[in-house]
Amino acid sequence: MASGSIFLGISPNKIKNLLIPLPPLNEQAAIANVLSDVDRYLCSLDALILKKESVKKALSFELLSQRKRLKGFNQAWQKVRLGTYKYRRDSFPQPYGNPQWYSDNGMPFVQVYDVGENFKLTQKTKQKISKIAQPMSVFVPKNSVIITLQGTIGRVALTQYDCYCDRTILIFDNNTLNDVNKYFFVLSLFTKFEEEKRKADGSIIKTITKQTLKDFEILLPPLNEQIAIANVLSGLDHEIISLKNKKRQFENIKKALNHDLMSAKIRILKK
């Protein structure tokens, strides 16, 4: 056995001498049917996830552009400059790669690639900041709005845990967001950056300065409508997350079932 090593090649003679467990044909067919049923279910979950994501994307665009209004809301929306809100870029001690700034027992240290899907941070950051470096950086409390300004720009998240952030990330001051629903604000930021990318006509926007961001405008409805829109779209988010979790669960079931059936640990009973 390879014991975890990588096969770079195998000779025809070795293939000829390999032994595989082979049940009678009717049992082969039964095993194949069970595993193909799981495959079909996984495919149906994939299709449903894609459909839900497509619905969310379309509905998000219509609601945030006022092409569609939720029932009972008809008040005018206001254009608001992002410079209205306080924000700052994080700081980090130099030189950047100094090992003493990092620790496996430290606090989460968020970088661009840690800003994940669905406007959340990844469950675990790739690096953690040490106690020595923390006083020279900026603490970002849970439930803060952050956005990436370099590398892959326009990734937005509502942080789900306390952390520290890389210098390429901008943090909105929570005290200035009292008049907005944070999830709606995150959606508006994301939509604005997507609009700026379209204006760039396919070219890559490598960085956005604080000054440029200051002049960006977003549309804000009254707070009660922000909350209503956020509830509709976050409801779809929860459905998508639930489906993705179910898919991962069934992928693990298929893997375990495949192993047990192919090794004869589990046998299929005749009807």
For each residue, the residues with C-beta under 8 A, 3 or more apart:
1:
2: 5 6 7
3:
4:
5: 2
6: 2
7: 2 10
8:
9:
10: 7 14 15
11: 14 15
12: 15 16
13: 16 17
14: 10 11 17 18
15: 10 11 12 18
16: 12 13
17: 13 14
18: 14 15
19:
20:
21: 262 263 264
22: 28
23: 27 28 31 264
24: 27 28
25: 28 29
26: 29 30
27: 23 24 30 31 267 268
28: 22 23 24 25 31 32
29: 25 26 32 33
30: 26 27 33 34 268
31: 23 27 28 34 35 261 262 268
32: 28 29 35 36
33: 29 30 36 37
34: 30 31 37 38 257 261 268
35: 31 32 38 39 254 257 258 261
36: 32 33 39 40
37: 33 34 40 41
38: 34 35 41 42 250 253 254 257
39: 35 36 42 43 254
40: 36 37 43 44
41: 37 38 44 45 250
42: 38 39 45 46 247 250 251 254
43: 39 40 46 47
44: 40 41 47 48
45: 41 42 48 49 243 246 247 250
46: 42 43 49 50 247
47: 43 44 50 51
48: 44 45 51 52 243
49: 45 46 52 53 240 243 244 247
50: 46 47 53 54
51: 47 48 54 55
52: 48 49 55 56 236 239 240 243
53: 49 50 56 57 240
54: 50 51 57 58
55: 51 52 58 59 236
56: 52 53 59 60 233 236 237 240
57: 53 54 60 61
58: 54 55 61 62
59: 55 56 62 63 68 232 233 236
60: 56 57 63 64 187 191 233
61: 57 58 64 65 67 191
62: 58 59 65 67 68
63: 59 60 66 67 68 69 70 229 232 233
64: 60 61 187 188 191 219 229
65: 61 62 219
66: 63 69 77 219
67: 61 62 63
68: 59 62 63
69: 63 66 73 74
70: 63 73 225 228 229 232
71:
72:
73: 69 70 221 222 224 225 228
74: 69
75: 221 222 225
76:
77: 66 219 220 221
78: 219 220
79: 217 218 219 220
80: 84 217 218 219 220
81: 84 214 215 216 217
82: 85 87 189 213 214 215 216 217 218
83: 213 214 215
84: 80 81 176
85: 82 172 173 176 177
86: 172 173 175 176
87: 82 170 171 172 173 210 213
88: 138 170 171 173
89: 149 167 168 169 170 171 210
90: 137 138 140 164 165 166 167 169 170 171
91: 136 137 138 167
92: 96 101 133 136 137 166 167
93: 98 101 133 136 137
94: 98
95: 98
96: 92 101
97:
98: 93 94 95 101
99: 102
100: 130 132 133
101: 92 93 96 98 129 130 132 133
102: 99 106 109 127 128 129 130 133
103: 106 128 129 130 131
104: 128
105: 128
106: 102 103 109 128 129 130 131 133 134
107: 128 129 134 162 163 164
108: 114 121 124 125 128 129 161 162 163 164
109: 102 106 125 127 128 129 163 164 165 166
110: 114 115 121 125 140 146 159 163 164 165 166 169
111: 114 125 126 127 165 166 168 169
112: 115 148 150 151 152 155 166 168 169
113: 122 126 152
114: 108 110 111 121 122 125 126
115: 110 112 121 122 146 148 155 156 157 169
116: 120 121 122 157
117: 120
118: 237 240 241
119: 156 157 158 183 186 187 190
120: 116 117 157 158 160
121: 108 110 114 115 116 125 157 159 160 161 163
122: 113 114 115 116 125
123:
124: 108
125: 108 109 110 111 114 121 122 128 163
126: 111 113 114
127: 102 109 111
128: 102 103 104 105 106 107 108 109 125
129: 101 102 103 106 107 108 109 133 134 137 164
130: 100 101 102 103 106 133 134
131: 103 106 134
132: 100 101 135
133: 92 93 100 101 102 106 129 130 136 137 164
134: 106 107 129 130 131 137 139 164
135: 132
136: 91 92 93 133
137: 90 91 92 93 129 133 134 164 165
138: 88 90 91 164 165 171
139: 134 162 164
140: 90 110 144 146 159 162 163 164 165 171
141: 144 159 162 174
142: 159 160 161 162
143: 158 159 160 174 182
144: 140 141 158 159 171 172 174
145: 156 157 158 159 171 172 177 182 185 186 189
146: 110 115 140 156 157 159 165 169 170 171 172
147: 154 155 156 157 169 170 172 189 193
148: 112 115 151 152 153 154 155 156 168 169 170
149: 89 153 168 169 170 207 208 209 210 213
150: 112 153 168 206 207
151: 112 148 168 206
152: 112 113 148 155
153: 148 149 150 193 205 206 207 208
154: 147 148 189 190 193 194 196 197 205
155: 112 115 147 148 152
156: 115 119 145 146 147 148 186 189 190 193
157: 115 116 119 120 121 145 146 147 186
158: 119 120 143 144 145 182 183 186
159: 110 121 140 141 142 143 144 145 146 162 163
160: 120 121 142 143
161: 108 121 142
162: 107 108 139 140 141 142 159
163: 107 108 109 110 121 125 140 159
164: 90 107 108 109 110 129 133 134 137 138 139 140
165: 90 109 110 111 137 138 140 146 169 171
166: 90 92 109 110 111 112 169
167: 89 90 91 92
168: 89 111 112 148 149 150 151
169: 89 90 110 111 112 115 146 147 148 149 165 166
170: 87 88 89 90 146 147 148 149 210 213
171: 87 88 89 90 138 140 144 145 146 165
172: 85 86 87 144 145 146 147 176 177 185
173: 85 86 87 88 176 177
174: 141 143 144 177
175: 86 178
176: 84 85 86 172 173
177: 85 145 172 173 174 180 182 185
178: 175
179: 223
180: 177 184 185 220 223 226
181: 184 185 223 226 227 230
182: 143 145 158 177 185 186
183: 119 158 186 187 230 233 234
184: 180 181 187 188 220 226 227 229 230
185: 145 172 177 180 181 182 188 189 218 226
186: 119 145 156 157 158 182 183 189 190
187: 60 64 119 183 184 190 191 229 230 233
188: 64 184 185 191 192 218 219 220
189: 82 145 147 154 156 185 186 192 193 218
190: 119 154 156 186 187 193 194
191: 60 61 64 187 188 194 195 218
192: 188 189 195 196 216 217 218
193: 147 153 154 156 189 190 196 197
194: 154 190 191 197 198
195: 191 192 198 199
196: 154 192 193 199 200 205 208 216
197: 154 193 194 200 205
198: 194 195 201
199: 195 196
200: 196 197 203 204 205
201: 198
202:
203: 200
204: 200
205: 153 154 196 197 200 208
206: 150 151 153
207: 149 150 153
208: 149 153 196 205 212 213
209: 149 212 213
210: 87 89 149 170 213 214
211: 214 215
212: 208 209 215 216
213: 82 83 87 149 170 208 209 210 216
214: 81 82 83 210 211
215: 81 82 83 211 212
216: 81 82 192 196 212 213
217: 79 80 81 82 192
218: 79 80 82 185 188 189 191 192
219: 64 65 66 77 78 79 80 188
220: 77 78 79 80 180 184 188 226
221: 73 75 77 225 226 229
222: 73 75 225 226
223: 179 180 181 226 227
224: 73 227 228
225: 70 73 75 221 222 228 229
226: 180 181 184 185 220 221 222 223 229 230
227: 181 184 223 224 230 231
228: 70 73 224 225 231 232
229: 63 64 70 184 187 221 225 226 232 233
230: 181 183 184 187 226 227 233 234
231: 227 228 234 235
232: 59 63 70 228 229 235 236
233: 56 59 60 63 183 187 229 230 236 237
234: 183 230 231 237 238
235: 231 232 238 239
236: 52 55 56 59 232 233 239 240
237: 56 118 233 234 240 241
238: 234 235 241 242
239: 52 235 236 242 243
240: 49 52 53 56 118 236 237 243 244
241: 118 237 238 244 245
242: 238 239 245 246
243: 45 48 49 52 239 240 246 247
244: 49 240 241 247 248
245: 241 242 248 249
246: 45 242 243 249 250
247: 42 45 46 49 243 244 250 251
248: 244 245 251 252
249: 245 246 252 253
250: 38 41 42 45 246 247 253 254
251: 42 247 248 254 255
252: 248 249 255 256
253: 38 249 250 256 257
254: 35 38 39 42 250 251 257 258
255: 251 252 258 259
256: 252 253 259 260
257: 34 35 38 253 254 260 261 266
258: 35 254 255 261 262
259: 255 256 262 263 265
260: 256 257 263 265 266
261: 31 34 35 257 258 264 265 266 268
262: 21 31 258 259
263: 21 259 260
264: 21 23 261 267
265: 259 260 261
266: 257 260 261
267: 27 264
268: 27 30 31 34 261
269:
270:
271:
